[in-house]
Structures are given as structure tokens and as C-alpha cells.
């Protein structure tokens, strides 16, 4: 039997529940990619229903079909040029009038279209009643009430998709037929058209009681308690990130150490066993070790975002951000930066003023991304007591954010002068997070992290191993081996073996690179190995950990207590240098992938050069200050 294919363009304004709708309407996993030529995310899902193959492309949320923002350009280009059968316009039933303004533009495309009145259950709770039949008669398009969260009306919507696909297209040229009217007059006509429809098709029964959103806002958005509550939530998240994440860390590390030992026993002392054990397994497992911490952090941020809370914090912090030269809307890309700098740079598009947007782009890097978390966990675990580890982690993240604010003030005064954009932002209603959406968001990020560990970091670990093992110095090795054979003391043999390992490491390609750059980092308390780790971190921050694992695993002074990466770090790095290292990592330029996105969003390579100089200079100065203060404090 023949299977018909129905291609659907899913269109709607931001926060109308499009992603939740396609997750609820099918059990298929979202396919996530990018639209051609831009960094805007493209979501796609395919599933079967009644002998029809349905393909839904979730277009970015947009308020109109103008060419103002990148999202608007992407949606307009797709709707004008791509082949599709039906436009599925998703509307928020609790904000019908505002949503219908986009609908009025979609109608003029003269395409088959269905209106999904989402959140209809929430509208009824708020005593908002929509006559979907009357609305359908006005617009000459089918209107279906649905609730993606409760999975109500979905079969009716799917049946209507098949029905509309089978029918002939009816034209709608309410505004396009008027050729002599100006754009402003057309906008006025559209607004009046929507206003009259809403007035006739929707009724609201006034209620004296506060809504659920208003009740929650009275606490979370309180003038005095709002900010402390936000800080408490963030502190709790970092406490959980460290304390819960620590539980599986020991298990993963034991497996890694056992695997390295098994490989070396199996293959013997050879270059191959060193490559697999000290290079591949040590490098990759040192990154996988921190996967539980990454999952907890991403889960916490996803929960706060999906409930609608993060948008309110933008409003809450607008006054504070304004004093430092930032816009209230900057908060969303900045807090997104705690997860990953790539979407954080993309989120800065919500700022229409170019100077506000550029300033925000320059400050995103001060928000420690998830890739830096393994470095923090490693050093915090090595140098601070377990009971204070969560507090130290919270302090690192907050310190980076505060430093970012002062950096923003400096850049606003010196570089990005000009008038601010007014703060106008939609406040979505509080909603219980969708388990399915949260699951997909967290698993996608975790899989991306593992994919990086299994590809990019694997290749980097092999390269670092090669550079730390070559070139070989056979004459020196021969001399040391003769001395080892002649000595009878086991202790002296171990000392000579360690001296040989250290000589080979310091005179390797990696050692020479580290020695070359060591003078630049020496005032910060870094040895050449720490310098090399920072340099490899330019490619990806996770490589800092794998580099340290390889370098401190090869040239260490072995004893019975140095069995784990944390212990190796603790035994080889002074505490004041470790604190200085954390500060440098916290500030210097993000990874190469984020840097490429930065170039695209900022509008040129020159901005990346400015960013590199600005972040490196700031990182060096702050690390120098912290190092010298720490030396004094720790010596007391």
C-alpha cells in the first residue's frame, strides 16, 4: 500500500510550545541540526500516522516575517523558497491577540494552513474561552484546540492534517490585494483585523483571585527576596553538581586505572602499551570522569529555563546589569554561557542594539561553560576539603560572573559607548517542565560531550602523547639504563627511572613548547606542564584535563599514594599556583568551536583578535594578583 508523505512547516512565536507539541505528537526522537549557512538550530521529526509519513520541520520562534532578525530571515526564506505541504501555526491560547498578528502574515502566503490553539487547558483555567469554530470561519482555516503538555486534541489535529492535505487550497488575500496602501497602513489594518477577531471569538471572565503565576511571582520576583532566592538556587545547583557528581567519579576512575593496568600487563612495557594506556585511555577517561557533573549542571539549568523562571531573572537583574552597562536581555545569553558558549553567543541575537549585542558577546566568556567544569572539579577536589567543595565551586562561578560585570563596565566606558536599548521582554507563564523535553535536552548535551571525548579529545590525547614521548634520546636512555643496572639499591633505581622520565618529558616536543612559553606563565606560578595544558585548552577546555593527566602521569615522582589524577595534581602543583590556574581558566578565551561562532555573531575576525587580547590580558593580570595574594595568605 502506498505511503503518502506530508511535509509540515511548524511556525509560531517564541514560547508557544512548538517543541513540546512535536514531542507529544510523536514518539520519534528529534533530529537536530543547523539551517544552511547560519547557526540557527533546525529541528525535524518524522513519524507515521494512518498510512501517512508525516515530516515536521520546527522553524525558529518568530514574531513576524520581516527580515529584521536572523530567525525572521530563516523562517521567511524557508516559507518562501522551500517545498512543504502545510503550515502548522501554533498559537498560545492565553495570548491569542498577540499570536494572531503572525497568523495574519502567514495567511497572505496562500498556503494550506492549520491553527493549533495550544495551552487551551491553561486558557480555560484563566477563564479565557475561545470559540474555535467561529475563529475558523473568520480565517477560512481549521482551528484545533490542543494541549501539548496534557496530550489533549492531538489525534484530532493529526486527522485535520490529513484532511487538509487531501483538500484544495483556498486563497486568502485580505491585505495583499491592497496595492496602494503603505506598510504602516497595512500594519494598522492587520492590528484592527486581529483585534476585531479576538473580540468576537474570545471571551474572558474576570477573576478576583490571583493566578498561579502571580502568586509565584509575588515570592520569586519580590523586591528584596528575589535576588537572594536566585543566588540560593544557583548555590544549591553547584552544591549538587559537586556532591552528587562525586559519587560515580571514584567508580569511573577505578575502571580507568584497572583498564590501563590490564593493557600494560597484556602488552608489556612498550610504546604501544604507553600509547593506549597513557595516551588514549588516560586522556579520554579523564574527560569522561566528569560526565556526571556535566549532566547535573545541564539538568539544573534546563529545569530553571523550562519553568519560565530564567526570563524573570532577566527582569529582576535588569537594574543591576544596567549599572554595569549591560542590558537586561543580556542575562539569558550570559546564564546560557554556564552551559556552553556556543548557544550563549547565538542567544545574544535577542539584543537588537549592535553595541549592546557586541558587549554581551565579549562578556559571555566570563561565564564558565560546562567544558571548564571538569578542570574546576579536578582542582577543587585536589586542594579543598570535601565539605567546602560545593561552596568553592559556587564561588568560582559567581566570581567569574562578577568579574564579567566589571569587564562590561570597562568596555562600555572605553569601547562600546552609546545609548541603551529599552528593556522590553515577554514573561512566559510558569509551567511544569516537560520530562521528555528535559530528557532530550540533557541527553543531547551529554552525548555531544561524549562524542567530543571519543573523537576530538581522543585525537588530541594521541597527539599530546606523541609530542610528550618524542623525539627519543637513545644515548641518554642508554646511560641511565647502565646506571640502573649497576646500582643495587631499589630506591636509587626508582630515583634514576624518574629522572630519566622527567628528562625525556622536558626534552620532548611538548616539553620544548612548554619551556618556550614558560617565561610568560612563570610569574603566575605555572610550570611548563600547566602552560602546555592552557595552550591545548584553546582547542577545547576538556583537553586541559586530559593534558594534565598525561603529563603528570608520565613524569611524576611515583609513590604508593600517587594512584589517581587528583593525587598527582595535588602532589605536583603548589596550592597558590592551583588557585591562580583556576582564575586563568575562568577568564581566557573559549574553545575554538565557540570562537568560530563568536566570529559569525560579532561580524568579523577582527573582533576575535580583540577578544583574544582582552581575555588573555585580563586573565594574566587577575591570575598574577591572585597568585601573589594567595602566596602571602597561605604562608601565614
Number of C-alpha atoms within 10 A of each C-alpha: 4 6 12 14 15 18 18 23 23 24 25 30 23 16 17 23 20 26 18 17 20 23 21 20 19 16 12 14 13 20 11 13 12 11 14 10 6 13 17 18 16 17 19 20 19 19 14 15 13 11 11 14 14 21 18 21 21 23 26 21 18 21 17 22 18 14 13 10 16 18 24 19 17 20 23 19 13 15 19 9 8 9 11 17 17 20 24 22 25 26 30 25 25 24 13 21 20 17 23 26 20 21 24 21 18 21 21 15 16 13 17 22 26 22 25 27 25 27 23 24 20 17 19 15 12 17 15 19 18 22 14 18 13 15 19 16 11 12 16 15 18 19 23 21 22 25 22 25 20 11 14 18 18 21 13 12 21 16 13 16 22 17 10 18 19 9 9 8 12 11 13 18 12 15 16 13 10 10 8 8 13 10 9 9 11 16 16 12 15 20 17 13 15 21 16 12 18 18 11 14 17 17 13 13 10 9 9 6 8 10 13 13 13 14 12 13 16 12 13 20 20 14 10 10 12 18 16 12 15 17 13 10 14 18 19 15 19 23 20 17 25 28 14 14 21 18 12 14 16 13 11 16 19 13 12 21 18 11 16 21 14 14 18 18 11 10 13 13 11 9 13 14 20 21 18 19 21 22 31 26 22 29 31 29 22 27 26 22 21 25 23 18 25 25 18 19 22 23 21 20 19 20 18 15 18 19 16 19 20 22 21 23 20 21 21 20 17 18 13 14 20 16 13 18 25 25 26 24 28 27 26 19 27 26 22 26 23 24 25 24 30 22 17 28 29 22 23 25 21 16 20 12 15 14 19 23 24 20 24 27 26 24 27 29 29 28 29 28 24 23 24 25 24 23 24 25 21 19 21 23 22 21 19 13 11 15 10 12 22 24 15 21 21 19 14 19 22 18 17 18 23 14 19 22 21 15 20 23 20 14 18 18 12 9 12 18 13 12 10 14 16 10 13 9 13 10 14 17 19 16 14 11 17 17 11 12 17 19 12 15 14 20 15 14 18 17 12 12 19 17 13 18 23 16 12 15 24 23 17 22 26 20 16 24 24 17 17 24 23 15 14 12 13 10 9 12 16 11 11 17 15 10 15 18 9 10 12 10 10 10 9 13 18 15 15 17 18 17 16 19 17 18 16 23 23 20 19 20 18 24 24 17 18 23 18 13 16 21 14 12 19 15 16 25 24 23 19 22 22 23 24 25 22 25 18 19 24 18 19 21 27 29 31 27 28 32 30 23 26 25 25 19 20 21 19 17 18 15 8 5 9 16 13 16 22 17 15 20 23 18 17 12 18 14 21 22 24 23 20 25 27 18 23 24 22 28 26 23 25 30 20 14 13 20 22 16 19 26 18 16 20 21 12 12 14 11 18 19 11 12 22 17 14 17 22 17 15 17 21 21 15 17 26 22 13 19 24 16 13 17 15 10 10 9 7 5
